[in-house]
Amino acid sequence: MSAPRVAIVGGGIIGLAIGWRLRQRGIDDLVVLDSGEPGAWHVAAGMLAPGGESAFEQPALARLLEASNERWPAFAAELGVDVGFDTTGTLGLAMTADDQAEAARFWTPPLLRPSELREREPALSPRVRAGVYAPAERQVDPRKVVAALRERLADRIVAKRVEDLAEVDADVVVVAAGCDTARLTGLPVRPVKGQLLRLRGEPGLLRHVLSATVDGREVYLVPRADGEILVGATQEERTDHAVTAGAVHELLHAALDLVPGLAEFELIETTVGHRPGTPDNAPLLGWLAPNDITDLSGLSGVALSGAASPGAGDRLVIVAAGHHRNGVLLTPITADLIAGLVADGHQDPLLEKFAPGRF
Ligand SMILES: Cc1cc2nc3c(=O)[nH]c(=O)nc-3n(C[C@H](O)[C@H](O)[C@H](O)COP(=O)(O)OP(=O)(O)OC[C@H]3O[C@@H](n4cnc5c(N)ncnc54)[C@H](O)[C@@H]3O)c2cc1C
């Protein structure tokens, strides 16, 4: 059997979405090599929130997040099955005056009074002082998205942990291995530990995603239609997989202060995942050694021939990793841009600021 034209290393949400887009473009000679370990997608809450802290500080990242957010409705619809894409929107909330001073930096007016907030969410604590409604900040269920993508690529997924890129035989190799991208490529991707809880109770206690500051603690609650409510998440510069008493305590303390009725819910799961962070917390998207290529237009049409070799040996190596806190949100745009790069060498201007070799 001859080598596949495209091998994707990592069958997480990013690698699978790229594979799906390539298949839709008629590139069927591909494999997705996946180690089978649940990636960060298995833990992620699936908030599609382009207005967070990193976007605030980086205009290029803000544009990428916005552009991907705009693509989510079509992406979810195209998958053709229920992936939990929910358009109710997010309430940004503050419990005290100090919390409000901290949180309001990221809020878009108008400010909602407590009575207006409780009209939207009657289960909120009467202590909630202020908030805003962000209709464009929606949610999706990453486990359902990955299941849907796996189904579309079922005959292309190979159970294999790649130890070294040299062992991958293909014309084009796309590295989408989450945190393991660092080991495979030498790029600066670091694991950022996140602990997240899942509660279950009567459906309907909450409708919106709640993103709150509660007596100085950051917490978010993501209600699914089936009565599950996700409570997240810690952000720790650690590599271990321990669920700690302190984290469970802090998350539940904030969640129950915000929504007292959660006390009746069952704690069904405690999970730990590692976000693939980078030095500027923006993703790494593009050729492994972009500095070697000055004229990308020349690659059009040869990307799949192996004629140009910016990566390793006689292959092209492309990286799609380091999505940190926004990998679910950034899935549609990453898949479109990387599929364009693989299929015809098209370097979208949106990729410019995210070259893997920028550090
Ligand atoms: C607690 C928490 C909450 C989060 N909440 C959100 C959120 O609300 N919204 C959002 O947008 N993002 C969120 N994220 C971030 C998001 O989960 C990640 O950015 C995203 O999962 C990155 O996708 P990925 O496919 O690159 O990596 P991963 O999801 O980590 O998947 C990597 C895949 O590669 C495979 N793999 C790894 N190494 C190898 C190898 N050597 N060979 C073969 N296969 C390999 C793994 O088995 C896995 O399947 C959250 C993350 C955490 C931890």
The ligand as an ORCA input file, in Angstrom:
! r2SCAN-3c Opt
* xyz 0 1
  C     -11.037     22.482     31.715
  C     -11.049     22.932     30.288
  C     -12.094     23.714     29.824
  C     -12.098     24.165     28.496
  N     -13.173     24.894     28.072
  C     -13.181     25.364     26.794
  C     -14.279     26.116     26.323
  O     -15.251     26.326     27.061
  N     -14.250     26.603     25.054
  C     -13.184     26.369     24.217
  O     -13.200     26.851     23.093
  N     -12.123     25.613     24.622
  C     -12.095     25.119     25.895
  N     -11.029     24.380     26.332
  C      -9.863     24.240     25.449
  C     -10.011     23.128     24.430
  O     -10.398     21.938     25.066
  C      -8.682     22.896     23.696
  O      -8.169     24.109     23.208
  C      -8.896     21.925     22.522
  O      -9.383     20.703     23.001
  C      -7.630     21.706     21.728
  O      -7.930     20.751     20.741
  P      -6.827     19.780     20.110
  O      -7.517     18.854     19.211
  O      -5.707     20.627     19.578
  O      -6.186     19.024     21.375
  P      -6.856     17.927     22.296
  O      -8.291     18.184     22.492
  O      -6.005     17.842     23.512
  O      -6.712     16.576     21.458
  C      -5.439     16.067     21.120
  C      -5.636     14.689     20.496
  O      -4.379     14.232     19.996
  C      -4.141     12.908     20.432
  N      -2.673     12.774     20.586
  C      -1.875     13.441     21.436
  N      -0.610     13.080     21.253
  C      -0.595     12.164     20.245
  C       0.429     11.428     19.588
  N       1.723     11.551     19.927
  N       0.073     10.565     18.596
  C      -1.216     10.427     18.237
  N      -2.222     11.104     18.831
  C      -1.922     11.961     19.819
  C      -4.902     12.775     21.754
  O      -5.230     11.424     21.996
  C      -6.129     13.639     21.477
  O      -7.144     12.875     20.851
  C     -11.021     23.856     27.627
  C      -9.995     23.033     28.083
  C     -10.002     22.571     29.406
  C      -8.879     21.676     29.863
*
